Amino acid sequence: MPAQTSRIVPEARQTLTPESPGSASAASQPPSPAPTPSPQPQPLPEGYRRFYLSVSVKFAIAVTFAGLWTGLAFWFSLPWIVDLSRDIGAPAAWIIVALVAYLPGYVVALMAMSLILDRQPPRTVSNPTSPLTIIVAAWNEENGMAETIRCIGQSDYAGDVTVILADNGSTDATAEIAVRAAAEFGVSLAVAYESRPGKSYALNTALQLVETPYVITVDADTLLHREALRRLISRLESAPVATVAVAGTVLVRNSRTNLLTRMQEWDYFLGIAAVKRMQGMYQATLVAQGAFSVYRTEQMREIGGWPDAIGEDIVVTWKLLAQGGRVIFEPTAVAFTDAPARVAHFMRQRARWARGMFEGLRTVPPWRQSRRLAGMIAAIDLLIPLLDIGYALIWLPGLVLFLFGYPAIVSAWALTVIPMTLIIYGALRRYQRRWVFGPLGLGVRRNLTGYLAFLVLYQVLCSTASIAGYAQFLAGTSRRWK
């Protein structure tokens, strides 16, 4: 038998009794990232219940619209293809136009119509009390651990909450600080030590200790909004019975560090949120991210917990979907995380995400999804590498040539993707401000410089890092958690 590499140690077990806002210990801490909760669900848009369309019908409408848009693009691009064929030949011309115009246009049109059709169902359970367990995976996180525990302790969730620190061989005072913070803020805490390197090992060791029907994962550098747990579980208990996981919203809390974090603020606020809203509407959110998501404990054990993968949250989500489960998204269950502040760190993170996507595709290909709709949503990921290649290796050089008066590769029609993207981001910003930040009492900070850089520069970094991640996966290079 292999040597014992983990142990579970109960620490500071107490009933969850968050500090009152006026207590001395709470006042001595930095202010919470969240305001006082609003206990009642927000009203739905007028006319919400007037019509009902099934998710399959909505998907058919979105696909039809995207197909018509691409057909229109094909018709308008014929002269462009003829001119380009004279210079580089017909096969290369068709490939270039497909990668820089047809494919991006189709994906953007599909997302645009999906978001237009999206209507978040009402939460029928507004104040859940089911017991739950939060697993906080950590490796040398002593600097932020107390703050993470404090935010959990100050949650407005009415049910019993147990926290398990999944300590993955930390060599600093992560566990000791967590124990002290749990005692101070009235959090029931257990520490699960796992010496084998790898986040999945730490999570699975902690999963052995879970006794509640729901298990939530929270990264050690992630702070929960005061209402986050209540809204996340409310969505799960209001969802169809086949729902096995709900992804929360993760936003950037260190956006004022530099230009890179300012750009990431908009990516999390608009880009990632848009993708999750689209996928969640079809009950096939492809990543219930480990930073903040809830899973049904029984289903997690049925699939064997988290796999040994660099994108363990991606693979575990695809396995849950493959069993016929639904995975949805709750926009108003908000957590705040630290985004990478250095370009090297950011590039490694995005390369890991890209590599994790390939691991998910390899483990559960789209055609092996038991729900046809989930398989079709997952199949969109097969297009993402082509989008990255088209952007980094064709679109960007072609755009530079276009700006210098050589519109051979990037034509005026291809540039219509830009205003459509701007329209989508504008609508998303309005939605986020009204239906996410409004109910939570949050405000959208001014970040014009970051927004412009996000539109112009950000995709360059993302696509380049993703291509590196694809290459690492294909080459089978060693994996890094951080």
C-alpha positions as CSV (number, residue, x, y, z in Angstrom):
1,M,0.0,0.0,0.0
2,P,1.2,3.5,-0.7
3,A,2.5,5.6,2.2
4,Q,0.0,7.7,4.0
5,T,0.3,11.2,2.6
6,S,-2.7,13.0,4.1
7,R,-4.4,13.6,7.4
8,I,-7.4,15.4,8.6
9,V,-7.2,17.4,11.7
10,P,-10.3,19.1,13.2
11,E,-9.5,22.6,14.4
12,A,-11.5,25.4,16.1
13,R,-14.9,23.7,15.5
14,Q,-17.6,26.2,16.5
15,T,-21.0,27.2,15.3
16,L,-21.0,29.8,12.5
17,T,-21.8,33.1,14.2
18,P,-20.6,36.0,12.1
19,E,-19.4,39.1,13.9
20,S,-22.0,41.8,14.1
21,P,-21.1,45.0,12.2
22,G,-20.6,46.9,15.3
23,S,-18.4,44.5,17.2
24,A,-14.9,45.5,18.2
25,S,-13.2,42.7,16.4
26,A,-15.0,43.4,13.2
27,A,-14.3,47.1,13.4
28,S,-10.6,46.4,13.7
29,Q,-10.5,44.5,10.4
30,P,-10.3,45.9,6.9
31,P,-13.8,46.7,5.5
32,S,-15.7,43.9,3.9
33,P,-15.8,44.0,0.1
34,A,-19.6,43.7,0.4
35,P,-22.3,45.9,1.8
36,T,-25.4,45.0,3.9
37,P,-27.5,42.4,2.2
38,S,-30.9,43.0,0.6
39,P,-32.8,39.9,1.6
40,Q,-35.5,40.0,-1.0
41,P,-35.0,38.7,-4.6
42,Q,-34.9,41.5,-7.1
43,P,-38.0,42.0,-9.3
44,L,-37.9,40.5,-12.7
45,P,-38.0,42.6,-15.9
46,E,-41.5,43.6,-16.9
47,G,-43.1,41.0,-19.1
48,Y,-40.7,38.2,-18.0
49,R,-43.5,35.6,-17.7
50,R,-45.3,36.7,-20.8
51,F,-43.6,34.1,-23.1
52,Y,-41.7,30.9,-22.5
53,L,-39.1,29.4,-24.8
54,S,-37.3,26.2,-24.0
55,V,-33.5,26.3,-23.9
56,S,-33.5,24.0,-27.0
57,V,-35.7,26.5,-28.9
58,K,-33.5,29.4,-27.8
59,F,-30.4,27.5,-29.0
60,A,-32.0,26.8,-32.4
61,I,-32.9,30.5,-32.8
62,A,-29.4,31.6,-31.8
63,V,-27.8,29.1,-34.2
64,T,-30.1,30.1,-37.0
65,F,-29.3,33.8,-36.5
66,A,-25.5,33.0,-36.4
67,G,-25.9,31.0,-39.6
68,L,-27.7,33.8,-41.4
69,W,-25.1,36.3,-40.2
70,T,-22.3,34.1,-41.5
71,G,-24.2,33.6,-44.8
72,L,-24.4,37.4,-45.2
73,A,-20.7,37.6,-44.4
74,F,-20.0,35.0,-47.1
75,W,-22.0,37.0,-49.7
76,F,-20.3,40.3,-48.9
77,S,-16.8,38.7,-48.8
78,L,-16.8,37.2,-52.3
79,P,-15.0,40.2,-53.9
80,W,-12.5,40.1,-51.1
81,I,-11.8,36.4,-51.6
82,V,-11.3,37.0,-55.4
83,D,-8.8,39.7,-54.8
84,L,-7.0,37.8,-52.1
85,S,-6.9,34.6,-54.3
86,R,-4.9,36.5,-56.9
87,D,-2.1,37.1,-54.4
88,I,-2.0,33.9,-52.3
89,G,-4.1,31.4,-54.2
90,A,-7.7,30.3,-53.6
91,P,-7.2,27.7,-50.8
92,A,-5.2,30.1,-48.6
93,A,-7.6,32.9,-49.3
94,W,-10.6,30.8,-48.1
95,I,-8.7,29.7,-45.0
96,I,-7.7,33.2,-44.0
97,V,-11.2,34.7,-44.6
98,A,-12.8,31.8,-42.6
99,L,-10.5,32.4,-39.7
100,V,-10.6,36.2,-39.5
101,A,-14.3,36.8,-40.6
102,Y,-16.6,33.8,-40.8
103,L,-15.6,32.0,-37.6
104,P,-15.4,35.0,-35.3
105,G,-18.6,36.4,-36.8
106,Y,-20.4,33.2,-36.2
107,V,-19.3,32.9,-32.6
108,V,-20.0,36.5,-31.8
109,A,-23.5,36.3,-33.5
110,L,-24.3,33.2,-31.6
111,M,-23.4,34.8,-28.3
112,A,-25.2,38.0,-29.1
113,M,-28.5,36.3,-29.9
114,S,-28.1,33.9,-26.9
115,L,-27.7,36.9,-24.5
116,I,-30.7,38.6,-26.1
117,L,-32.8,35.5,-25.4
118,D,-31.4,35.1,-21.9
119,R,-33.9,35.5,-19.1
120,Q,-32.7,34.4,-15.6
121,P,-35.4,32.3,-14.0
122,P,-36.7,33.5,-10.6
123,R,-35.2,32.1,-7.5
124,T,-38.1,30.3,-5.7
125,V,-36.0,29.7,-2.6
126,S,-34.9,33.1,-1.3
127,N,-33.4,32.1,2.1
128,P,-32.0,28.6,2.1
129,T,-30.8,26.9,5.3
130,S,-29.3,23.7,4.0
131,P,-26.0,22.8,5.7
132,L,-23.0,23.2,3.5
133,T,-19.2,22.7,3.5
134,I,-16.7,25.1,2.0
135,I,-13.3,23.7,0.9
136,V,-10.6,26.3,0.7
137,A,-7.6,24.9,-1.2
138,A,-4.3,26.5,-0.2
139,W,-0.6,26.4,-0.7
140,N,1.5,29.0,1.2
141,E,-1.4,31.5,1.5
142,E,-0.6,32.9,4.9
143,N,-0.9,36.5,3.7
144,G,-4.6,36.4,2.6
145,M,-6.0,33.5,4.6
146,A,-7.4,35.5,7.5
147,E,-9.3,37.8,5.2
148,T,-10.8,34.8,3.3
149,I,-12.0,33.2,6.6
150,R,-13.3,36.6,7.8
151,C,-15.5,37.0,4.7
152,I,-16.9,33.5,5.1
153,G,-17.6,34.2,8.8
154,Q,-19.5,37.5,7.9
155,S,-21.7,35.8,5.4
156,D,-25.5,36.3,5.8
157,Y,-26.2,32.6,5.0
158,A,-28.7,31.2,7.5
159,G,-27.7,27.6,7.5
160,D,-24.8,25.8,9.1
161,V,-21.5,26.3,7.4
162,T,-18.3,24.2,7.9
163,V,-15.0,25.2,6.4
164,I,-12.3,22.7,5.5
165,L,-8.8,24.1,4.8
166,A,-7.3,21.8,2.2
167,D,-3.6,22.5,3.0
168,N,-1.5,21.2,0.1
169,G,1.8,20.9,1.8
170,S,2.2,24.6,2.9
171,T,5.5,25.5,4.4
172,D,4.4,28.7,5.9
173,A,1.8,29.6,8.6
174,T,-1.3,29.1,6.4
175,A,-3.0,26.6,8.7
176,E,-2.2,28.4,11.9
177,I,-3.5,31.7,10.6
178,A,-6.7,30.0,9.4
179,V,-7.3,28.4,12.8
180,R,-6.9,31.8,14.6
181,A,-9.1,33.5,12.1
182,A,-11.8,30.8,12.5
183,A,-11.8,31.2,16.2
184,E,-12.0,35.0,15.9
185,F,-14.9,35.1,13.4
186,G,-16.9,32.1,14.7
187,V,-16.2,29.7,11.8
188,S,-16.3,26.0,12.2
189,L,-13.0,24.8,10.7
190,A,-11.2,21.6,10.0
191,V,-7.7,21.3,8.4
192,A,-7.0,18.5,5.9
193,Y,-3.3,18.2,5.3
194,E,-2.2,16.7,1.9
195,S,1.5,16.4,1.2
196,R,1.2,15.2,-2.4
197,P,1.6,18.2,-4.7
198,G,-1.4,18.9,-6.8
199,K,-4.7,20.8,-6.1
200,S,-6.8,17.8,-6.9
201,Y,-5.2,15.7,-4.2
202,A,-5.9,18.4,-1.6
203,L,-9.5,18.8,-2.7
204,N,-10.2,15.0,-2.6
205,T,-8.6,14.7,0.8
206,A,-10.9,17.4,2.1
207,L,-13.9,15.8,0.3
208,Q,-13.5,12.8,2.6
209,L,-14.5,15.0,5.5
210,V,-17.6,16.5,3.9
211,E,-20.9,15.5,5.5
212,T,-23.2,18.0,4.0
213,P,-25.3,17.7,0.8
214,Y,-23.5,20.6,-0.8
215,V,-19.8,21.4,-1.2
216,I,-18.4,24.7,-2.2
217,T,-14.9,25.4,-3.4
218,V,-13.2,28.7,-2.7
219,D,-9.7,29.7,-3.6
220,A,-7.5,30.9,-0.8
221,D,-7.2,34.4,-2.3
222,T,-10.9,34.8,-3.0
223,L,-13.2,36.9,-0.8
224,L,-16.9,36.2,-0.7
225,H,-19.5,38.9,-0.9
226,R,-21.7,38.9,2.1
227,E,-24.7,37.6,0.1
228,A,-22.7,35.2,-2.1
229,L,-23.5,31.9,-0.3
230,R,-27.2,32.6,0.1
231,R,-27.6,33.6,-3.6
232,L,-25.5,30.6,-4.8
233,I,-27.5,28.0,-2.8
234,S,-30.7,29.8,-3.6
235,R,-30.1,29.3,-7.3
236,L,-29.2,25.6,-6.8
237,E,-32.3,24.9,-4.8
238,S,-34.5,26.8,-7.2
239,A,-33.0,25.1,-10.3
240,P,-34.3,21.9,-12.0
241,V,-33.7,18.8,-10.0
242,A,-31.0,17.6,-12.4
243,T,-28.8,20.6,-11.6
244,V,-25.6,19.3,-10.0
245,A,-23.5,22.4,-9.8
246,V,-23.7,26.2,-10.0
247,A,-20.9,28.5,-10.9
248,G,-20.7,31.9,-9.1
249,T,-19.4,35.1,-10.4
250,V,-15.7,35.9,-9.9
251,L,-14.6,39.5,-10.1
252,V,-11.2,41.2,-9.8
253,R,-10.5,42.9,-6.5
254,N,-6.9,44.2,-7.2
255,S,-7.8,46.0,-10.4
256,R,-5.9,49.2,-9.3
257,T,-2.5,47.5,-9.2
258,N,-1.5,48.2,-12.8
259,L,-2.7,48.2,-16.4
260,L,-2.8,44.4,-16.6
261,T,-5.2,44.0,-13.7
262,R,-7.3,46.9,-15.0
263,M,-7.7,45.0,-18.3
264,Q,-8.6,41.8,-16.4
265,E,-11.2,43.7,-14.4
266,W,-13.1,44.1,-17.7
267,D,-12.5,40.6,-18.8
268,Y,-14.0,39.1,-15.7
269,F,-16.8,41.7,-15.6
270,L,-17.8,41.5,-19.2
271,G,-16.1,38.7,-21.2
272,I,-16.1,35.8,-18.8
273,A,-19.5,36.8,-17.4
274,A,-21.0,36.8,-21.0
275,V,-19.7,33.3,-21.8
276,K,-21.0,31.9,-18.5
277,R,-24.4,33.6,-19.0
278,M,-24.7,32.1,-22.5
279,Q,-23.7,28.6,-21.4
280,G,-25.7,28.8,-18.2
281,M,-28.9,29.6,-20.1
282,Y,-28.4,26.3,-21.9
283,Q,-27.8,24.6,-18.5
284,A,-24.3,23.6,-19.8
285,T,-21.8,26.0,-18.1
286,L,-18.5,24.4,-19.1
287,V,-16.5,25.5,-16.1
288,A,-17.8,25.5,-12.6
289,Q,-14.6,27.3,-11.6
290,G,-12.8,26.2,-8.5
291,A,-12.5,29.8,-7.3
292,F,-16.2,29.8,-6.3
293,S,-18.8,27.2,-7.2
294,V,-21.1,24.8,-5.5
295,Y,-21.5,21.1,-6.3
296,R,-23.8,18.3,-5.0
297,T,-21.6,16.2,-2.8
298,E,-23.1,12.9,-3.9
299,Q,-22.5,13.5,-7.5
300,M,-19.0,14.6,-6.8
301,R,-18.2,11.3,-5.1
302,E,-19.9,9.4,-7.9
303,I,-17.4,10.7,-10.4
304,G,-14.5,10.1,-8.1
305,G,-13.9,13.7,-7.1
306,W,-11.5,16.0,-8.8
307,P,-9.1,14.5,-11.4
308,D,-5.3,14.9,-11.5
309,A,-5.4,17.6,-14.2
310,I,-4.1,21.1,-14.5
311,G,-7.7,22.2,-15.2
312,E,-9.3,20.0,-12.6
313,D,-12.4,22.2,-12.4
314,I,-12.9,22.0,-16.1
315,V,-12.6,18.3,-16.3
316,V,-14.8,17.7,-13.3
317,T,-17.5,19.9,-14.8
318,W,-17.5,18.0,-18.0
319,K,-17.8,14.7,-16.1
320,L,-20.8,16.0,-14.3
321,L,-22.4,17.1,-17.6
322,A,-21.6,13.7,-19.2
323,Q,-23.7,12.1,-16.5
324,G,-26.7,14.1,-17.6
325,G,-26.4,16.7,-14.9
326,R,-27.1,20.4,-15.5
327,V,-24.5,23.1,-14.6
328,I,-25.8,26.6,-14.4
329,F,-24.6,30.1,-13.5
330,E,-25.7,32.6,-10.9
331,P,-24.6,36.2,-11.8
332,T,-25.4,37.7,-8.4
333,A,-23.4,35.2,-6.3
334,V,-20.2,37.3,-6.3
335,A,-16.7,36.7,-5.1
336,F,-13.6,38.8,-5.5
337,T,-10.2,37.4,-6.4
338,D,-6.7,38.6,-7.0
339,A,-5.8,38.6,-10.7
340,P,-2.2,38.1,-11.9
341,A,-0.4,41.4,-11.7
342,R,2.7,40.3,-13.7
343,V,2.6,39.5,-17.4
344,A,4.6,36.2,-16.8
345,H,2.1,35.1,-14.2
346,F,-0.9,36.0,-16.4
347,M,0.5,34.2,-19.4
348,R,1.1,31.0,-17.3
349,Q,-2.5,31.2,-15.9
350,R,-4.1,31.6,-19.3
351,A,-1.9,28.8,-20.7
352,R,-3.1,26.6,-17.9
353,W,-6.7,27.5,-18.8
354,A,-6.1,26.6,-22.4
355,R,-4.4,23.4,-21.5
356,G,-7.2,22.6,-19.1
357,M,-9.7,23.0,-21.9
358,F,-7.9,20.4,-24.0
359,E,-7.8,18.1,-21.0
360,G,-11.6,18.4,-20.8
361,L,-12.0,17.8,-24.5
362,R,-9.8,14.7,-24.2
363,T,-11.5,13.3,-21.1
364,V,-15.1,13.9,-22.3
365,P,-15.4,14.7,-26.0
366,P,-18.5,16.7,-26.9
367,W,-20.0,13.7,-28.7
368,R,-19.9,11.7,-25.5
369,Q,-22.1,14.1,-23.6
370,S,-25.4,12.5,-22.7
371,R,-27.4,15.6,-23.4
372,R,-27.2,16.7,-27.0
373,L,-27.5,20.4,-26.2
374,A,-24.6,20.1,-23.7
375,G,-22.5,18.4,-26.4
376,M,-23.3,21.2,-28.9
377,I,-22.3,23.8,-26.4
378,A,-19.1,21.9,-25.5
379,A,-18.3,21.6,-29.2
380,I,-17.9,25.3,-29.4
381,D,-14.7,24.8,-27.5
382,L,-13.3,23.0,-30.6
383,L,-13.5,26.3,-32.4
384,I,-11.6,28.3,-29.7
385,P,-8.0,27.2,-30.8
386,L,-8.9,28.2,-34.4
387,L,-10.0,31.6,-33.1
388,D,-6.8,32.0,-31.2
389,I,-4.7,31.0,-34.2
390,G,-6.7,33.3,-36.5
391,Y,-6.4,36.2,-34.2
392,A,-2.7,36.0,-33.2
393,L,-1.2,34.8,-36.5
394,I,-3.6,36.3,-39.1
395,W,-5.9,39.0,-37.8
396,L,-3.3,41.0,-35.8
397,P,-0.7,41.2,-38.6
398,G,-3.5,41.9,-41.1
399,L,-4.9,44.7,-38.9
400,V,-1.5,46.4,-38.8
401,L,-1.3,46.2,-42.6
402,F,-4.9,47.5,-42.9
403,L,-4.0,50.6,-40.7
404,F,-1.0,51.2,-43.1
405,G,-3.2,51.1,-46.1
406,Y,-2.9,47.4,-47.2
407,P,-6.3,45.8,-46.7
408,A,-5.4,42.5,-48.3
409,I,-5.9,40.3,-45.2
410,V,-8.3,42.3,-43.1
411,S,-11.1,43.9,-45.0
412,A,-13.7,46.4,-44.0
413,W,-16.3,43.6,-43.7
414,A,-14.0,41.7,-41.3
415,L,-13.9,44.8,-39.1
416,T,-17.6,44.6,-38.6
417,V,-16.8,42.1,-35.8
418,I,-15.5,45.1,-33.8
419,P,-18.7,47.2,-33.6
420,M,-20.8,44.1,-32.9
421,T,-18.4,43.2,-30.1
422,L,-18.7,46.8,-28.7
423,I,-22.5,46.6,-28.8
424,I,-22.4,43.3,-26.9
425,Y,-20.0,44.7,-24.3
426,G,-22.2,47.8,-23.9
427,A,-25.3,45.7,-23.3
428,L,-23.4,43.5,-20.9
429,R,-22.2,46.5,-18.9
430,R,-25.8,47.8,-18.6
431,Y,-27.0,44.4,-17.5
432,Q,-24.2,43.9,-15.0
433,R,-24.8,47.4,-13.5
434,R,-28.6,46.9,-13.2
435,W,-29.1,43.3,-12.4
436,V,-25.9,42.2,-10.7
437,F,-24.3,45.3,-9.0
438,G,-27.5,47.1,-8.4
439,P,-29.1,44.4,-6.1
440,L,-25.7,44.0,-4.3
441,G,-25.2,47.7,-3.7
442,L,-22.0,47.7,-5.6
443,G,-20.8,50.3,-8.1
444,V,-18.9,50.1,-11.4
445,R,-15.6,51.9,-10.9
446,R,-14.2,54.2,-13.6
447,N,-11.6,52.4,-15.6
448,L,-11.6,53.9,-19.0
449,T,-7.9,53.3,-19.6
450,G,-8.3,49.6,-18.7
451,Y,-11.3,49.3,-20.9
452,L,-9.6,50.8,-24.0
453,A,-6.5,48.5,-23.3
454,F,-8.9,45.6,-22.9
455,L,-10.4,46.2,-26.3
456,V,-7.1,46.8,-28.1
457,L,-4.4,44.8,-26.4
458,Y,-5.9,42.2,-24.2
459,Q,-6.8,39.6,-26.8
460,V,-3.2,39.7,-28.0
461,L,-2.0,38.4,-24.7
462,C,-4.8,35.9,-24.2
463,S,-4.4,34.3,-27.7
464,T,-0.7,34.1,-27.4
465,A,-0.8,32.5,-24.0
466,S,-3.5,30.1,-25.2
467,I,-1.5,28.9,-28.1
468,A,1.4,28.3,-25.8
469,G,-1.0,26.2,-23.6
470,Y,-2.1,24.2,-26.6
471,A,1.5,23.5,-27.5
472,Q,2.3,22.4,-23.9
473,F,-0.6,20.0,-23.9
474,L,0.4,18.5,-27.3
475,A,4.0,18.2,-26.2
476,G,3.1,16.7,-22.8
477,T,5.3,19.1,-20.8
478,S,5.3,19.1,-17.0
479,R,2.4,20.9,-15.3
480,R,2.5,23.8,-12.9
481,W,-0.3,24.7,-10.4
482,K,0.9,28.3,-10.2
